[in-house]
Amino acid sequence: MLECGYDKGVKGDRVEIVIDAGGTPRTYEVVATKAGRRVEVTTGRSIVEVSEVTRNGTPVRTARFMSNRILALVEHPVDGGPTPLGT
């Protein structure tokens, strides 16, 4: 049986967020800057949270956006995203 999860690390993964800042769009990026870190996106109520987290899940950097202001949220995986473990 295969388990899904992240390989050793996904350094270079990034999430690009475009928001409406009063008539002009602004772009923000959250990037996995070191080996073993990844970028996670969570949504809850009216907030979208994008975090760079370590291997054990500890957030290093977090950006929060109001969901009604987000124009686009694009995930850019380095190698195509998560790979099954054990392959």
N, C-alpha and C positions, 0 to 999 in steps of 0.2 A: 504494500500500500504506500502511495506517495503522499508526502505532506507538502503543502504549499508554504512558502516562506521566502525570506530573503537569503541570498547566498552570503558569502563573507562580508561584502559591503557593496554599497551602491554609490560610491563617491562620484559626484558629478550630476546626480539626479537633481532636477530643478523643477520648480512650479512657478509659472508666470501668472500674475494676477493683474488684470486691467480693471480699474475702477473709474466711476464717474465722479470727478472732483469739481462739481459746480460748473458743468458745461465743457470741461476739457478732460480727456481721459489721462490717467496717470498709470504707469506700469511699475509693478513691484516684482521682485524675484526672491525666492527663498531657495538656496542651493545647499546640497549636502557637500560640505567643504572638506571633510577629512574621510579617510578610509573607515568603513564600518558605519558610517552615518547614513541616514535615509531621510526623506521628506514625507511627512504624513499630512493628509487633509482630513479635517473633521468638520461636520456641520451640526449645528444645534440651534433650534429656534430661529433667531434672526442673525446669527453670527457664523461666519466661516473662519476656521482657525487653520493656519498652515504652520507646521512645526518641523524644525530640523531636530531629529532625535538620534541618540546614541544606540549602540547595539542592544542595550538592555532596556531601552524605551525612555530614558531620561531626556526631557526636552532641553535643548541647548539654546535655541532661538525660536521665538514664536511671533507670528504676525496675525492679528485679528482684523476682520473686515465685516462691515454690515452687509448682509446678503443682498439687500435691495440696491446697493451701490455697485455691485460687481457686474461688469459687462462681459468679462471672459475670465476663465480659469483654465489654464492649459498645463498639463503635466508633461514634462520632457524626460522620460527615462533614458538612462545611458545606453542600456543594452536591450531594451524591449520590455523591461519591467521584471516582476518577480519570476523566479524560475523554480521548478519543483526541486525539493531537496533530495539528495540521493541519486541524482542523474549525472 
